[in-house]
Amino acid sequence: MRIKTLVIAPYQAMIHLIEDCRQEEQQLDLYMKVANLQEAIPVAKEAEDEGFDVIISRGGTSKLIEDVVNIPVIDIHVSGYDMLRVLTLANDFPGKKAIVGFSNITLGAKAITDLLEIPIDVFTVEKAIEVDGLVENLKQEGYELIMGDVITMDAATKHNLEGILIQSGREAIFEAFHKAKSIYRLHQRQQLEITLLRSLLEEASSNIIVLSCDGSMAYQHWTDFEGCPLPLNKLHEYIQEKNNLNNDVSIFKTSEQQMVKQTVKRKVIEAQEYYLFQYSLVTTHNAHQQNIHVETISQQPMIISNSQAMKRCMNLIEKNVNHDQWLLIGSEGTGKKLLSQYIHYKQNYGQGLYASIAAGSLLLLEREIDSDIKTLYINEIETLSPNEMKKLTTILDHLKMENLTIVLSLTKEEEIPHSLIYDNDLVRVQIPSLQDRKDDIRPLTTYFIAAFHGQIGTSVIKMKEDAMELLEEYSWPGNVAQLRSILHTAVLEEKGYVLGKKLLQQYVEEQKEEANTVDKEFLSGTLETIEKRIIEHIMEEENHNQTRVAERLGINRSTLWRKLKQ
Ligand SMILES: Nc1ncnc2c1ncn2[C@@H]1O[C@H](COP(=O)(O)OP(=O)(O)OP(=O)(O)O)[C@@H](O)[C@H]1O
């Protein structure tokens, strides 16, 4: 196959020479046009669109073309022979003579005029616009003959000076033909490699975008998204903000409310930095609408541990911090989840994903756990039936083989199979209830008040001493979560800077009453009525699945059926 080549000649005489040279050229399919500098740009663009393989041109013109096309551009050099020819020609002219041009011409010219002691002066310009003024000055200084490129000749004609165009000879043309062939072959090989790599990349990985460090896009390929889920300027900001980006994983919500996982990798290729962003959808629920909540923990969670009881608990955690199987036991709201996030942070220092899931949902989870999830927190284990507990043990055995820290959370240990919670590999941490660590109430209160002030702009910044004492006296059946929730309600209500006892007392009393009414109402009536109420309650919790209800109550299905009929 012949190489389709366009020669953009900056002057007409070159066309004749090329016509002559083409007789000896077999591999190039040569076309020719005359155009100099700016005029050459549209010609070159058109040639690229028409499927030309290579462009050949000369000097400033080829430089301009190079910037606007993606096909190889070959420059016809001004050779020493060209220079010798023009100087020989000029030598016989009488009067003052000068060569004017860019350094690609003038360096060689100066060397020859010095060596051969030819009385011709050499002037170098850096920009095309300098030529006209320079030639005008030379005329005033008495120069009669000017040599140079096409622009120099135009200026000479304009100022009525004699001019000789430095033309390229046969050797320079043949050298350019030779270069065109070898560069074209190299370009072809590279294009082939790029096409192959692109198709491999498209098959092997999708939903990726590659940016260079200035934010410009080098490659993208999407299958699950219509385009990049984040605007490109956000990605650029991301690159600039994070200085150590390698395998950085994060989770975010798109404008369409989809949860998306983003993984960023940094690659350095020939001293250029590139960033590969890969996206995947994090399905937070499966067909049964079971939720797995995935997030990043980018800051070390603050754990208040003023009390001796909580200090012991934290010591145990710190001592075993790199362990990958944990059992956190504590009543509702004691901080089990927060502690699991603390363990996750200590193990991964903000990298990797943290996920939490209720045990019942884990049993129904249809997918593999995402490999970027480094910690899996499993709670609500106590709501499972004995059969489900067995299933959970099998799932956990499987999960233990993954590169994953598992944190089991329990509010009570009774009725939990030993196989699940008496595994030697488990680090067991008992989290004391708030009543058993009253020394934490004061710092927790201060911490929550400051956090609400900072995060939601509430005005309270201090507690009255009698209000604090009230909090320290209360038994807190809902533990830290309940303390936090009461303080939250109170600071939203209080518009002053100081939170007093009166308002708090009102909320604490409400909590006490609520607890009493629930218990009292639930336990009122005969044994038969209470039993019925319990069955109804469990039926609600188990979605009216009678097999599971019977399992939980430890009775067989026919007994349950009979009791329901009563
Ligand atoms: N020691 C602590 N220091 C600071 N904040 C805490 C502490 N313990 C708990 N909290 C806060 O109290 C609230 C309840 O904690 P968390 O959800 O971790 O409890 P939990 O034991 O997992 O609750 P549940 O058993 O109901 O799932 C959270 O807002 C948590 O940040």
The ligand as an SDF file (V2000), in Angstrom:
LIG
                    3D

 31 33  0  0  0  0  0  0  0  0999 V2000
  -17.9270    7.2060   73.9610 N   0  0  0  0  0  0  0  0  0  0  0  0
  -18.5800    7.9810   73.0990 C   0  0  0  0  0  0  0  0  0  0  0  0
  -18.0950    9.1860   72.8100 N   0  0  0  0  0  0  0  0  0  0  0  0
  -18.7480    9.9890   71.9560 C   0  0  0  0  0  0  0  0  0  0  0  0
  -19.9110    9.6790   71.3790 N   0  0  0  0  0  0  0  0  0  0  0  0
  -20.4530    8.4930   71.6250 C   0  0  0  0  0  0  0  0  0  0  0  0
  -19.8100    7.5670   72.5060 C   0  0  0  0  0  0  0  0  0  0  0  0
  -20.5530    6.4550   72.5650 N   0  0  0  0  0  0  0  0  0  0  0  0
  -21.6170    6.6540   71.7720 C   0  0  0  0  0  0  0  0  0  0  0  0
  -21.5700    7.8730   71.1910 N   0  0  0  0  0  0  0  0  0  0  0  0
  -22.5850    8.4540   70.2990 C   0  0  0  0  0  0  0  0  0  0  0  0
  -23.8340    7.9780   70.7390 O   0  0  0  0  0  0  0  0  0  0  0  0
  -24.6940    7.6080   69.6660 C   0  0  0  0  0  0  0  0  0  0  0  0
  -25.0600    6.1270   69.7580 C   0  0  0  0  0  0  0  0  0  0  0  0
  -23.9090    5.3310   69.5430 O   0  0  0  0  0  0  0  0  0  0  0  0
  -23.9240    4.0130   68.6550 P   0  0  0  0  0  0  0  0  0  0  0  0
  -24.9120    4.1350   67.5420 O   0  0  0  0  0  0  0  0  0  0  0  0
  -22.5330    3.6880   68.3090 O   0  0  0  0  0  0  0  0  0  0  0  0
  -24.4800    2.9700   69.6890 O   0  0  0  0  0  0  0  0  0  0  0  0
  -24.8380    1.4390   69.4950 P   0  0  0  0  0  0  0  0  0  0  0  0
  -24.4250    0.7560   70.7350 O   0  0  0  0  0  0  0  0  0  0  0  0
  -24.2860    0.9260   68.2430 O   0  0  0  0  0  0  0  0  0  0  0  0
  -26.4180    1.5220   69.3990 O   0  0  0  0  0  0  0  0  0  0  0  0
  -27.4870    0.3630   69.0300 P   0  0  0  0  0  0  0  0  0  0  0  0
  -27.2600   -0.7880   69.9500 O   0  0  0  0  0  0  0  0  0  0  0  0
  -28.8060    1.0330   69.2750 O   0  0  0  0  0  0  0  0  0  0  0  0
  -27.2670    0.0420   67.5900 O   0  0  0  0  0  0  0  0  0  0  0  0
  -23.9260    7.9330   68.4230 C   0  0  0  0  0  0  0  0  0  0  0  0
  -24.3070    9.2210   67.9980 O   0  0  0  0  0  0  0  0  0  0  0  0
  -22.4950    7.9340   68.8910 C   0  0  0  0  0  0  0  0  0  0  0  0
  -21.7090    8.7760   68.0820 O   0  0  0  0  0  0  0  0  0  0  0  0
  1  2  1  0
  2  3  1  0
  2  7  2  0
  3  4  2  0
  4  5  1  0
  5  6  2  0
  6  7  1  0
  6 10  1  0
  7  8  1  0
  8  9  2  0
  9 10  1  0
 10 11  1  0
 11 12  1  0
 11 30  1  0
 12 13  1  0
 13 14  1  0
 13 28  1  0
 14 15  1  0
 15 16  1  0
 16 17  2  0
 16 18  1  0
 16 19  1  0
 19 20  1  0
 20 21  2  0
 20 22  1  0
 20 23  1  0
 23 24  1  0
 24 25  2  0
 24 26  1  0
 24 27  1  0
 28 29  1  0
 28 30  1  0
 30 31  1  0
M  END
$$$$
